[in-house]
Amino acid sequence: MATIGFVGLGAMGAPIAINLLRAGNQLAVYDLNALACERLAHARRFLC
């Protein structure tokens, strides 16, 4: 499993991040909107 840094969880970034998580990767994410990070946290595991 790889840890991937990901910036931007907007309309395009969130679906990409979810696909990366489904592929078994761990994400270190950042977004200006804290709610976007929280939504992804409920979907899967990640580092913020």
mmCIF entry with sequence, helices, sheets and N, C-alpha, C, O atoms, coordinates in Angstrom:
data_MODEL
# 
_entry.id   MODEL 
# 
_entity.id                         1 
_entity.type                       polymer 
_entity.pdbx_number_of_molecules   1 
# 
_entity_poly.entity_id                      1 
_entity_poly.type                           'polypeptide(L)' 
_entity_poly.nstd_linkage                   no 
_entity_poly.nstd_monomer                   no 
_entity_poly.pdbx_seq_one_letter_code       MATIGFVGLGAMGAPIAINLLRAGNQLAVYDLNALACERLAHARRFLC 
_entity_poly.pdbx_seq_one_letter_code_can   MATIGFVGLGAMGAPIAINLLRAGNQLAVYDLNALACERLAHARRFLC 
_entity_poly.pdbx_strand_id                 A 
# 
loop_
_entity_poly_seq.entity_id 
_entity_poly_seq.num 
_entity_poly_seq.mon_id 
_entity_poly_seq.hetero 
1 1  MET n 
1 2  ALA n 
1 3  THR n 
1 4  ILE n 
1 5  GLY n 
1 6  PHE n 
1 7  VAL n 
1 8  GLY n 
1 9  LEU n 
1 10 GLY n 
1 11 ALA n 
1 12 MET n 
1 13 GLY n 
1 14 ALA n 
1 15 PRO n 
1 16 ILE n 
1 17 ALA n 
1 18 ILE n 
1 19 ASN n 
1 20 LEU n 
1 21 LEU n 
1 22 ARG n 
1 23 ALA n 
1 24 GLY n 
1 25 ASN n 
1 26 GLN n 
1 27 LEU n 
1 28 ALA n 
1 29 VAL n 
1 30 TYR n 
1 31 ASP n 
1 32 LEU n 
1 33 ASN n 
1 34 ALA n 
1 35 LEU n 
1 36 ALA n 
1 37 CYS n 
1 38 GLU n 
1 39 ARG n 
1 40 LEU n 
1 41 ALA n 
1 42 HIS n 
1 43 ALA n 
1 44 ARG n 
1 45 ARG n 
1 46 PHE n 
1 47 LEU n 
1 48 CYS n 
# 
_struct_asym.id          A 
_struct_asym.entity_id   1 
# 
loop_
_struct_conf.conf_type_id 
_struct_conf.id 
_struct_conf.pdbx_PDB_helix_id 
_struct_conf.beg_label_comp_id 
_struct_conf.beg_label_asym_id 
_struct_conf.beg_label_seq_id 
_struct_conf.pdbx_beg_PDB_ins_code 
_struct_conf.end_label_comp_id 
_struct_conf.end_label_asym_id 
_struct_conf.end_label_seq_id 
_struct_conf.pdbx_end_PDB_ins_code 
_struct_conf.beg_auth_comp_id 
_struct_conf.beg_auth_asym_id 
_struct_conf.beg_auth_seq_id 
_struct_conf.end_auth_comp_id 
_struct_conf.end_auth_asym_id 
_struct_conf.end_auth_seq_id 
_struct_conf.pdbx_PDB_helix_class 
_struct_conf.details 
_struct_conf.pdbx_PDB_helix_length 
HELX_P HELX_P1 AA1 GLY A 13 ? ARG A 22 ? GLY A 13 ARG A 22 1 ? 10 
HELX_P HELX_P2 AA2 ALA A 34 ? ALA A 43 ? ALA A 34 ALA A 43 1 ? 10 
# 
_struct_conf_type.id          HELX_P 
_struct_conf_type.criteria    ? 
_struct_conf_type.reference   ? 
# 
_struct_sheet.id               AA1 
_struct_sheet.type             ? 
_struct_sheet.number_strands   3 
_struct_sheet.details          ? 
# 
loop_
_struct_sheet_order.sheet_id 
_struct_sheet_order.range_id_1 
_struct_sheet_order.range_id_2 
_struct_sheet_order.offset 
_struct_sheet_order.sense 
AA1 1 2 ? parallel 
AA1 2 3 ? parallel 
# 
loop_
_struct_sheet_range.sheet_id 
_struct_sheet_range.id 
_struct_sheet_range.beg_label_comp_id 
_struct_sheet_range.beg_label_asym_id 
_struct_sheet_range.beg_label_seq_id 
_struct_sheet_range.pdbx_beg_PDB_ins_code 
_struct_sheet_range.end_label_comp_id 
_struct_sheet_range.end_label_asym_id 
_struct_sheet_range.end_label_seq_id 
_struct_sheet_range.pdbx_end_PDB_ins_code 
_struct_sheet_range.beg_auth_comp_id 
_struct_sheet_range.beg_auth_asym_id 
_struct_sheet_range.beg_auth_seq_id 
_struct_sheet_range.end_auth_comp_id 
_struct_sheet_range.end_auth_asym_id 
_struct_sheet_range.end_auth_seq_id 
AA1 1 THR A 3  ? VAL A 7  ? THR A 3  VAL A 7  
AA1 2 GLN A 26 ? TYR A 30 ? GLN A 26 TYR A 30 
AA1 3 PHE A 46 ? LEU A 47 ? PHE A 46 LEU A 47 
# 
loop_
_atom_site.group_PDB 
_atom_site.id 
_atom_site.type_symbol 
_atom_site.label_atom_id 
_atom_site.label_alt_id 
_atom_site.label_comp_id 
_atom_site.label_asym_id 
_atom_site.label_entity_id 
_atom_site.label_seq_id 
_atom_site.pdbx_PDB_ins_code 
_atom_site.Cartn_x 
_atom_site.Cartn_y 
_atom_site.Cartn_z 
_atom_site.occupancy 
_atom_site.B_iso_or_equiv 
_atom_site.pdbx_formal_charge 
_atom_site.auth_seq_id 
_atom_site.auth_comp_id 
_atom_site.auth_asym_id 
_atom_site.auth_atom_id 
_atom_site.pdbx_PDB_model_num 
ATOM 1   N N  . MET A 1 1  ? 0.843   -1.169 0.000  1.00 0.00 ? 1  MET A N  1 
ATOM 2   C CA . MET A 1 1  ? 0.000   0.000  0.000  1.00 0.00 ? 1  MET A CA 1 
ATOM 3   C C  . MET A 1 1  ? 0.894   1.240  0.000  1.00 0.00 ? 1  MET A C  1 
ATOM 4   O O  . MET A 1 1  ? 1.846   1.329  0.776  1.00 0.00 ? 1  MET A O  1 
ATOM 5   N N  . ALA A 1 2  ? 0.583   2.176  -0.863 1.00 0.00 ? 2  ALA A N  1 
ATOM 6   C CA . ALA A 1 2  ? 1.337   3.423  -0.951 1.00 0.00 ? 2  ALA A CA 1 
ATOM 7   C C  . ALA A 1 2  ? 0.594   4.533  -0.217 1.00 0.00 ? 2  ALA A C  1 
ATOM 8   O O  . ALA A 1 2  ? -0.633  4.518  -0.120 1.00 0.00 ? 2  ALA A O  1 
ATOM 9   N N  . THR A 1 3  ? 1.359   5.499  0.301  1.00 0.00 ? 3  THR A N  1 
ATOM 10  C CA . THR A 1 3  ? 0.764   6.705  0.858  1.00 0.00 ? 3  THR A CA 1 
ATOM 11  C C  . THR A 1 3  ? 0.955   7.818  -0.157 1.00 0.00 ? 3  THR A C  1 
ATOM 12  O O  . THR A 1 3  ? 2.079   8.118  -0.559 1.00 0.00 ? 3  THR A O  1 
ATOM 13  N N  . ILE A 1 4  ? -0.139  8.421  -0.565 1.00 0.00 ? 4  ILE A N  1 
ATOM 14  C CA . ILE A 1 4  ? -0.125  9.427  -1.619 1.00 0.00 ? 4  ILE A CA 1 
ATOM 15  C C  . ILE A 1 4  ? -0.593  10.751 -1.045 1.00 0.00 ? 4  ILE A C  1 
ATOM 16  O O  . ILE A 1 4  ? -1.616  10.805 -0.362 1.00 0.00 ? 4  ILE A O  1 
ATOM 17  N N  . GLY A 1 5  ? 0.151   11.831 -1.318 1.00 0.00 ? 5  GLY A N  1 
ATOM 18  C CA . GLY A 1 5  ? -0.271  13.168 -0.935 1.00 0.00 ? 5  GLY A CA 1 
ATOM 19  C C  . GLY A 1 5  ? -1.268  13.678 -1.961 1.00 0.00 ? 5  GLY A C  1 
ATOM 20  O O  . GLY A 1 5  ? -1.042  13.554 -3.165 1.00 0.00 ? 5  GLY A O  1 
ATOM 21  N N  . PHE A 1 6  ? -2.376  14.254 -1.490 1.00 0.00 ? 6  PHE A N  1 
ATOM 22  C CA . PHE A 1 6  ? -3.428  14.704 -2.393 1.00 0.00 ? 6  PHE A CA 1 
ATOM 23  C C  . PHE A 1 6  ? -3.940  16.053 -1.938 1.00 0.00 ? 6  PHE A C  1 
ATOM 24  O O  . PHE A 1 6  ? -4.325  16.212 -0.779 1.00 0.00 ? 6  PHE A O  1 
ATOM 25  N N  . VAL A 1 7  ? -3.948  17.027 -2.833 1.00 0.00 ? 7  VAL A N  1 
ATOM 26  C CA . VAL A 1 7  ? -4.404  18.381 -2.522 1.00 0.00 ? 7  VAL A CA 1 
ATOM 27  C C  . VAL A 1 7  ? -5.627  18.691 -3.368 1.00 0.00 ? 7  VAL A C  1 
ATOM 28  O O  . VAL A 1 7  ? -5.596  18.558 -4.592 1.00 0.00 ? 7  VAL A O  1 
ATOM 29  N N  . GLY A 1 8  ? -6.702  19.105 -2.713 1.00 0.00 ? 8  GLY A N  1 
ATOM 30  C CA . GLY A 1 8  ? -7.911  19.525 -3.421 1.00 0.00 ? 8  GLY A CA 1 
ATOM 31  C C  . GLY A 1 8  ? -8.945  18.426 -3.502 1.00 0.00 ? 8  GLY A C  1 
ATOM 32  O O  . GLY A 1 8  ? -8.781  17.453 -4.239 1.00 0.00 ? 8  GLY A O  1 
ATOM 33  N N  . LEU A 1 9  ? -10.011 18.587 -2.740 1.00 0.00 ? 9  LEU A N  1 
ATOM 34  C CA . LEU A 1 9  ? -11.080 17.581 -2.699 1.00 0.00 ? 9  LEU A CA 1 
ATOM 35  C C  . LEU A 1 9  ? -12.391 18.165 -3.211 1.00 0.00 ? 9  LEU A C  1 
ATOM 36  O O  . LEU A 1 9  ? -13.457 17.912 -2.650 1.00 0.00 ? 9  LEU A O  1 
ATOM 37  N N  . GLY A 1 10 ? -12.300 18.935 -4.265 1.00 0.00 ? 10 GLY A N  1 
ATOM 38  C CA . GLY A 1 10 ? -13.482 19.554 -4.854 1.00 0.00 ? 10 GLY A CA 1 
ATOM 39  C C  . GLY A 1 10 ? -14.220 18.600 -5.776 1.00 0.00 ? 10 GLY A C  1 
ATOM 40  O O  . GLY A 1 10 ? -14.179 17.383 -5.590 1.00 0.00 ? 10 GLY A O  1 
ATOM 41  N N  . ALA A 1 11 ? -14.891 19.156 -6.764 1.00 0.00 ? 11 ALA A N  1 
ATOM 42  C CA . ALA A 1 11 ? -15.728 18.376 -7.682 1.00 0.00 ? 11 ALA A CA 1 
ATOM 43  C C  . ALA A 1 11 ? -14.935 17.313 -8.435 1.00 0.00 ? 11 ALA A C  1 
ATOM 44  O O  . ALA A 1 11 ? -15.456 16.227 -8.690 1.00 0.00 ? 11 ALA A O  1 
ATOM 45  N N  . MET A 1 12 ? -13.701 17.600 -8.791 1.00 0.00 ? 12 MET A N  1 
ATOM 46  C CA . MET A 1 12 ? -12.871 16.600 -9.483 1.00 0.00 ? 12 MET A CA 1 
ATOM 47  C C  . MET A 1 12 ? -12.006 15.805 -8.522 1.00 0.00 ? 12 MET A C  1 
ATOM 48  O O  . MET A 1 12 ? -11.823 14.601 -8.702 1.00 0.00 ? 12 MET A O  1 
ATOM 49  N N  . GLY A 1 13 ? -11.472 16.465 -7.505 1.00 0.00 ? 13 GLY A N  1 
ATOM 50  C CA . GLY A 1 13 ? -10.527 15.822 -6.603 1.00 0.00 ? 13 GLY A CA 1 
ATOM 51  C C  . GLY A 1 13 ? -11.127 14.737 -5.727 1.00 0.00 ? 13 GLY A C  1 
ATOM 52  O O  . GLY A 1 13 ? -10.503 13.697 -5.517 1.00 0.00 ? 13 GLY A O  1 
ATOM 53  N N  . ALA A 1 14 ? -12.325 14.964 -5.213 1.00 0.00 ? 14 ALA A N  1 
ATOM 54  C CA . ALA A 1 14 ? -12.939 13.979 -4.312 1.00 0.00 ? 14 ALA A CA 1 
ATOM 55  C C  . ALA A 1 14 ? -13.149 12.622 -4.985 1.00 0.00 ? 14 ALA A C  1 
ATOM 56  O O  . ALA A 1 14 ? -12.779 11.602 -4.405 1.00 0.00 ? 14 ALA A O  1 
ATOM 57  N N  . PRO A 1 15 ? -13.729 12.571 -6.188 1.00 0.00 ? 15 PRO A N  1 
ATOM 58  C CA . PRO A 1 15 ? -13.887 11.255 -6.829 1.00 0.00 ? 15 PRO A CA 1 
ATOM 59  C C  . PRO A 1 15 ? -12.545 10.575 -7.132 1.00 0.00 ? 15 PRO A C  1 
ATOM 60  O O  . PRO A 1 15 ? -12.432 9.353  -7.044 1.00 0.00 ? 15 PRO A O  1 
ATOM 61  N N  . ILE A 1 16 ? -11.545 11.361 -7.484 1.00 0.00 ? 16 ILE A N  1 
ATOM 62  C CA . ILE A 1 16 ? -10.222 10.779 -7.739 1.00 0.00 ? 16 ILE A CA 1 
ATOM 63  C C  . ILE A 1 16 ? -9.661  10.200 -6.440 1.00 0.00 ? 16 ILE A C  1 
ATOM 64  O O  . ILE A 1 16 ? -9.124  9.092  -6.430 1.00 0.00 ? 16 ILE A O  1 
ATOM 65  N N  . ALA A 1 17 ? -9.788  10.953 -5.348 1.00 0.00 ? 17 ALA A N  1 
ATOM 66  C CA . ALA A 1 17 ? -9.292  10.482 -4.057 1.00 0.00 ? 17 ALA A CA 1 
ATOM 67  C C  . ALA A 1 17 ? -10.000 9.201  -3.630 1.00 0.00 ? 17 ALA A C  1 
ATOM 68  O O  . ALA A 1 17 ? -9.363  8.280  -3.119 1.00 0.00 ? 17 ALA A O  1 
ATOM 69  N N  . ILE A 1 18 ? -11.297 9.139  -3.833 1.00 0.00 ? 18 ILE A N  1 
ATOM 70  C CA . ILE A 1 18 ? -12.049 7.936  -3.477 1.00 0.00 ? 18 ILE A CA 1 
ATOM 71  C C  . ILE A 1 18 ? -11.585 6.740  -4.300 1.00 0.00 ? 18 ILE A C  1 
ATOM 72  O O  . ILE A 1 18 ? -11.461 5.636  -3.770 1.00 0.00 ? 18 ILE A O  1 
ATOM 73  N N  . ASN A 1 19 ? -11.332 6.946  -5.573 1.00 0.00 ? 19 ASN A N  1 
ATOM 74  C CA . ASN A 1 19 ? -10.823 5.848  -6.406 1.00 0.00 ? 19 ASN A CA 1 
ATOM 75  C C  . ASN A 1 19 ? -9.452  5.384  -5.946 1.00 0.00 ? 19 ASN A C  1 
ATOM 76  O O  . ASN A 1 19 ? -9.169  4.186  -5.964 1.00 0.00 ? 19 ASN A O  1 
ATOM 77  N N  . LEU A 1 20 ? -8.599  6.307  -5.535 1.00 0.00 ? 20 LEU A N  1 
ATOM 78  C CA . LEU A 1 20 ? -7.282  5.928  -5.009 1.00 0.00 ? 20 LEU A CA 1 
ATOM 79  C C  . LEU A 1 20 ? -7.429  5.111  -3.735 1.00 0.00 ? 20 LEU A C  1 
ATOM 80  O O  . LEU A 1 20 ? -6.700  4.140  -3.535 1.00 0.00 ? 20 LEU A O  1 
ATOM 81  N N  . LEU A 1 21 ? -8.364  5.496  -2.871 1.00 0.00 ? 21 LEU A N  1 
ATOM 82  C CA . LEU A 1 21 ? -8.608  4.737  -1.647 1.00 0.00 ? 21 LEU A CA 1 
ATOM 83  C C  . LEU A 1 21 ? -9.152  3.348  -1.955 1.00 0.00 ? 21 LEU A C  1 
ATOM 84  O O  . LEU A 1 21 ? -8.739  2.366  -1.340 1.00 0.00 ? 21 LEU A O  1 
ATOM 85  N N  . ARG A 1 22 ? -10.067 3.266  -2.896 1.00 0.00 ? 22 ARG A N  1 
ATOM 86  C CA . ARG A 1 22 ? -10.628 1.954  -3.282 1.00 0.00 ? 22 ARG A CA 1 
ATOM 87  C C  . ARG A 1 22 ? -9.555  1.032  -3.845 1.00 0.00 ? 22 ARG A C  1 
ATOM 88  O O  . ARG A 1 22 ? -9.661  -0.190 -3.738 1.00 0.00 ? 22 ARG A O  1 
ATOM 89  N N  . ALA A 1 23 ? -8.523  1.617  -4.446 1.00 0.00 ? 23 ALA A N  1 
ATOM 90  C CA . ALA A 1 23 ? -7.427  0.828  -5.005 1.00 0.00 ? 23 ALA A CA 1 
ATOM 91  C C  . ALA A 1 23 ? -6.460  0.354  -3.918 1.00 0.00 ? 23 ALA A C  1 
ATOM 92  O O  . ALA A 1 23 ? -5.497  -0.356 -4.207 1.00 0.00 ? 23 ALA A O  1 
ATOM 93  N N  . GLY A 1 24 ? -6.720  0.750  -2.659 1.00 0.00 ? 24 GLY A N  1 
ATOM 94  C CA . GLY A 1 24 ? -5.906  0.257  -1.555 1.00 0.00 ? 24 GLY A CA 1 
ATOM 95  C C  . GLY A 1 24 ? -4.809  1.196  -1.094 1.00 0.00 ? 24 GLY A C  1 
ATOM 96  O O  . GLY A 1 24 ? -3.971  0.805  -0.282 1.00 0.00 ? 24 GLY A O  1 
ATOM 97  N N  . ASN A 1 25 ? -4.791  2.414  -1.585 1.00 0.00 ? 25 ASN A N  1 
ATOM 98  C CA . ASN A 1 25 ? -3.779  3.380  -1.178 1.00 0.00 ? 25 ASN A CA 1 
ATOM 99  C C  . ASN A 1 25 ? -4.228  4.131  0.070  1.00 0.00 ? 25 ASN A C  1 
ATOM 100 O O  . ASN A 1 25 ? -5.419  4.215  0.370  1.00 0.00 ? 25 ASN A O  1 
ATOM 101 N N  . GLN A 1 26 ? -3.254  4.674  0.788  1.00 0.00 ? 26 GLN A N  1 
ATOM 102 C CA . GLN A 1 26 ? -3.544  5.551  1.914  1.00 0.00 ? 26 GLN A CA 1 
ATOM 103 C C  . GLN A 1 26 ? -3.256  6.971  1.453  1.00 0.00 ? 26 GLN A C  1 
ATOM 104 O O  . GLN A 1 26 ? -2.272  7.205  0.751  1.00 0.00 ? 26 GLN A O  1 
ATOM 105 N N  . LEU A 1 27 ? -4.102  7.925  1.840  1.00 0.00 ? 27 LEU A N  1 
ATOM 106 C CA . LEU A 1 27 ? -3.940  9.305  1.390  1.00 0.00 ? 27 LEU A CA 1 
ATOM 107 C C  . LEU A 1 27 ? -3.587  10.224 2.544  1.00 0.00 ? 27 LEU A C  1 
ATOM 108 O O  . LEU A 1 27 ? -4.078  10.061 3.660  1.00 0.00 ? 27 LEU A O  1 
ATOM 109 N N  . ALA A 1 28 ? -2.728  11.190 2.260  1.00 0.00 ? 28 ALA A N  1 
ATOM 110 C CA . ALA A 1 28 ? -2.492  12.348 3.116  1.00 0.00 ? 28 ALA A CA 1 
ATOM 111 C C  . ALA A 1 28 ? -3.116  13.502 2.352  1.00 0.00 ? 28 ALA A C  1 
ATOM 112 O O  . ALA A 1 28 ? -2.585  13.916 1.321  1.00 0.00 ? 28 ALA A O  1 
ATOM 113 N N  . VAL A 1 29 ? -4.231  14.028 2.838  1.00 0.00 ? 29 VAL A N  1 
ATOM 114 C CA . VAL A 1 29 ? -5.014  14.990 2.060  1.00 0.00 ? 29 VAL A CA 1 
ATOM 115 C C  . VAL A 1 29 ? -4.962  16.390 2.656  1.00 0.00 ? 29 VAL A C  1 
ATOM 116 O O  . VAL A 1 29 ? -4.689  16.572 3.842  1.00 0.00 ? 29 VAL A O  1 
ATOM 117 N N  . TYR A 1 30 ? -5.233  17.381 1.793  1.00 0.00 ? 30 TYR A N  1 
ATOM 118 C CA . TYR A 1 30 ? -5.365  18.770 2.215  1.00 0.00 ? 30 TYR A CA 1 
ATOM 119 C C  . TYR A 1 30 ? -6.410  19.441 1.346  1.00 0.00 ? 30 TYR A C  1 
ATOM 120 O O  . TYR A 1 30 ? -6.452  19.245 0.131  1.00 0.00 ? 30 TYR A O  1 
ATOM 121 N N  . ASP A 1 31 ? -7.247  20.232 1.984  1.00 0.00 ? 31 ASP A N  1 
ATOM 122 C CA . ASP A 1 31 ? -8.209  21.054 1.272  1.00 0.00 ? 31 ASP A CA 1 
ATOM 123 C C  . ASP A 1 31 ? -8.485  22.281 2.136  1.00 0.00 ? 31 ASP A C  1 
ATOM 124 O O  . ASP A 1 31 ? -8.490  22.185 3.363  1.00 0.00 ? 31 ASP A O  1 
ATOM 125 N N  . LEU A 1 32 ? -8.711  23.419 1.513  1.00 0.00 ? 32 LEU A N  1 
ATOM 126 C CA . LEU A 1 32 ? -9.023  24.630 2.262  1.00 0.00 ? 32 LEU A CA 1 
ATOM 127 C C  . LEU A 1 32 ? -10.320 24.482 3.050  1.00 0.00 ? 32 LEU A C  1 
ATOM 128 O O  . LEU A 1 32 ? -10.497 25.108 4.095  1.00 0.00 ? 32 LEU A O  1 
ATOM 129 N N  . ASN A 1 33 ? -11.221 23.653 2.542  1.00 0.00 ? 33 ASN A N  1 
ATOM 130 C CA . ASN A 1 33 ? -12.504 23.404 3.181  1.00 0.00 ? 33 ASN A CA 1 
ATOM 131 C C  . ASN A 1 33 ? -12.375 22.176 4.089  1.00 0.00 ? 33 ASN A C  1 
ATOM 132 O O  . ASN A 1 33 ? -12.268 21.052 3.600  1.00 0.00 ? 33 ASN A O  1 
ATOM 133 N N  . ALA A 1 34 ? -12.386 22.389 5.403  1.00 0.00 ? 34 ALA A N  1 
ATOM 134 C CA . ALA A 1 34 ? -12.229 21.274 6.346  1.00 0.00 ? 34 ALA A CA 1 
ATOM 135 C C  . ALA A 1 34 ? -13.348 20.241 6.205  1.00 0.00 ? 34 ALA A C  1 
ATOM 136 O O  . ALA A 1 34 ? -13.131 19.057 6.464  1.00 0.00 ? 34 ALA A O  1 
ATOM 137 N N  . LEU A 1 35 ? -14.535 20.676 5.799  1.00 0.00 ? 35 LEU A N  1 
ATOM 138 C CA . LEU A 1 35 ? -15.652 19.755 5.628  1.00 0.00 ? 35 LEU A CA 1 
ATOM 139 C C  . LEU A 1 35 ? -15.347 18.709 4.548  1.00 0.00 ? 35 LEU A C  1 
ATOM 140 O O  . LEU A 1 35 ? -15.767 17.558 4.668  1.00 0.00 ? 35 LEU A O  1 
ATOM 141 N N  . ALA A 1 36 ? -14.633 19.094 3.517  1.00 0.00 ? 36 ALA A N  1 
ATOM 142 C CA . ALA A 1 36 ? -14.264 18.143 2.462  1.00 0.00 ? 36 ALA A CA 1 
ATOM 143 C C  . ALA A 1 36 ? -13.382 17.037 3.029  1.00 0.00 ? 36 ALA A C  1 
ATOM 144 O O  . ALA A 1 36 ? -13.549 15.872 2.669  1.00 0.00 ? 36 ALA A O  1 
ATOM 145 N N  . CYS A 1 37 ? -12.448 17.383 3.908  1.00 0.00 ? 37 CYS A N  1 
ATOM 146 C CA . CYS A 1 37 ? -11.598 16.372 4.543  1.00 0.00 ? 37 CYS A CA 1 
ATOM 147 C C  . CYS A 1 37 ? -12.422 15.453 5.436  1.00 0.00 ? 37 CYS A C  1 
ATOM 148 O O  . CYS A 1 37 ? -12.196 14.243 5.461  1.00 0.00 ? 37 CYS A O  1 
ATOM 149 N N  . GLU A 1 38 ? -13.376 16.023 6.167  1.00 0.00 ? 38 GLU A N  1 
ATOM 150 C CA . GLU A 1 38 ? -14.218 15.219 7.050  1.00 0.00 ? 38 GLU A CA 1 
ATOM 151 C C  . GLU A 1 38 ? -15.070 14.224 6.271  1.00 0.00 ? 38 GLU A C  1 
ATOM 152 O O  . GLU A 1 38 ? -15.246 13.082 6.696  1.00 0.00 ? 38 GLU A O  1 
ATOM 153 N N  . ARG A 1 39 ? -15.596 14.657 5.135  1.00 0.00 ? 39 ARG A N  1 
ATOM 154 C CA . ARG A 1 39 ? -16.400 13.742 4.311  1.00 0.00 ? 39 ARG A CA 1 
ATOM 155 C C  . ARG A 1 39 ? -15.568 12.555 3.845  1.00 0.00 ? 39 ARG A C  1 
ATOM 156 O O  . ARG A 1 39 ? -16.032 11.414 3.850  1.00 0.00 ? 39 ARG A O  1 
ATOM 157 N N  . LEU A 1 40 ? -14.347 12.836 3.446  1.00 0.00 ? 40 LEU A N  1 
ATOM 158 C CA . LEU A 1 40 ? -13.475 11.756 2.983  1.00 0.00 ? 40 LEU A CA 1 
ATOM 159 C C  . LEU A 1 40 ? -13.086 10.851 4.149  1.00 0.00 ? 40 LEU A C  1 
ATOM 160 O O  . LEU A 1 40 ? -12.929 9.644  3.964  1.00 0.00 ? 40 LEU A O  1 
ATOM 161 N N  . ALA A 1 41 ? -12.931 11.409 5.331  1.00 0.00 ? 41 ALA A N  1 
ATOM 162 C CA . ALA A 1 41 ? -12.583 10.619 6.509  1.00 0.00 ? 41 ALA A CA 1 
ATOM 163 C C  . ALA A 1 41 ? -13.672 9.591  6.806  1.00 0.00 ? 41 ALA A C  1 
ATOM 164 O O  . ALA A 1 41 ? -13.376 8.467  7.213  1.00 0.00 ? 41 ALA A O  1 
ATOM 165 N N  . HIS A 1 42 ? -14.917 9.973  6.605  1.00 0.00 ? 42 HIS A N  1 
ATOM 166 C CA . HIS A 1 42 ? -16.010 9.035  6.846  1.00 0.00 ? 42 HIS A CA 1 
ATOM 167 C C  . HIS A 1 42 ? -16.059 7.960  5.766  1.00 0.00 ? 42 HIS A C  1 
ATOM 168 O O  . HIS A 1 42 ? -16.550 6.857  6.010  1.00 0.00 ? 42 HIS A O  1 
ATOM 169 N N  . ALA A 1 43 ? -15.554 8.273  4.572  1.00 0.00 ? 43 ALA A N  1 
ATOM 170 C CA . ALA A 1 43 ? -15.563 7.291  3.489  1.00 0.00 ? 43 ALA A CA 1 
ATOM 171 C C  . ALA A 1 43 ? -14.499 6.222  3.688  1.00 0.00 ? 43 ALA A C  1 
ATOM 172 O O  . ALA A 1 43 ? -14.774 5.034  3.521  1.00 0.00 ? 43 ALA A O  1 
ATOM 173 N N  . ARG A 1 44 ? -13.295 6.631  4.040  1.00 0.00 ? 44 ARG A N  1 
ATOM 174 C CA . ARG A 1 44 ? -12.173 5.697  4.192  1.00 0.00 ? 44 ARG A CA 1 
ATOM 175 C C  . ARG A 1 44 ? -11.111 6.263  5.125  1.00 0.00 ? 44 ARG A C  1 
ATOM 176 O O  . ARG A 1 44 ? -11.337 7.267  5.802  1.00 0.00 ? 44 ARG A O  1 
ATOM 177 N N  . ARG A 1 45 ? -9.961  5.617  5.155  1.00 0.00 ? 45 ARG A N  1 
ATOM 178 C CA . ARG A 1 45 ? -8.871  6.057  6.023  1.00 0.00 ? 45 ARG A CA 1 
ATOM 179 C C  . ARG A 1 45 ? -7.975  7.065  5.282  1.00 0.00 ? 45 ARG A C  1 
ATOM 180 O O  . ARG A 1 45 ? -7.799  6.978  4.067  1.00 0.00 ? 45 ARG A O  1 
ATOM 181 N N  . PHE A 1 46 ? -7.433  7.990  6.012  1.00 0.00 ? 46 PHE A N  1 
ATOM 182 C CA . PHE A 1 46 ? -6.497  8.956  5.428  1.00 0.00 ? 46 PHE A CA 1 
ATOM 183 C C  . PHE A 1 46 ? -5.783  9.708  6.539  1.00 0.00 ? 46 PHE A C  1 
ATOM 184 O O  . PHE A 1 46 ? -6.204  9.679  7.696  1.00 0.00 ? 46 PHE A O  1 
ATOM 185 N N  . LEU A 1 47 ? -4.718  10.369 6.183  1.00 0.00 ? 47 LEU A N  1 
ATOM 186 C CA . LEU A 1 47 ? -3.987  11.255 7.089  1.00 0.00 ? 47 LEU A CA 1 
ATOM 187 C C  . LEU A 1 47 ? -4.283  12.671 6.679  1.00 0.00 ? 47 LEU A C  1 
ATOM 188 O O  . LEU A 1 47 ? -4.320  12.963 5.484  1.00 0.00 ? 47 LEU A O  1 
ATOM 189 N N  . CYS A 1 48 ? -4.495  13.563 7.624  1.00 0.00 ? 48 CYS A N  1 
ATOM 190 C CA . CYS A 1 48 ? -4.769  14.947 7.286  1.00 0.00 ? 48 CYS A CA 1 
ATOM 191 C C  . CYS A 1 48 ? -3.741  15.858 7.909  1.00 0.00 ? 48 CYS A C  1 
ATOM 192 O O  . CYS A 1 48 ? -3.808  17.075 7.733  1.00 0.00 ? 48 CYS A O  1 
# 
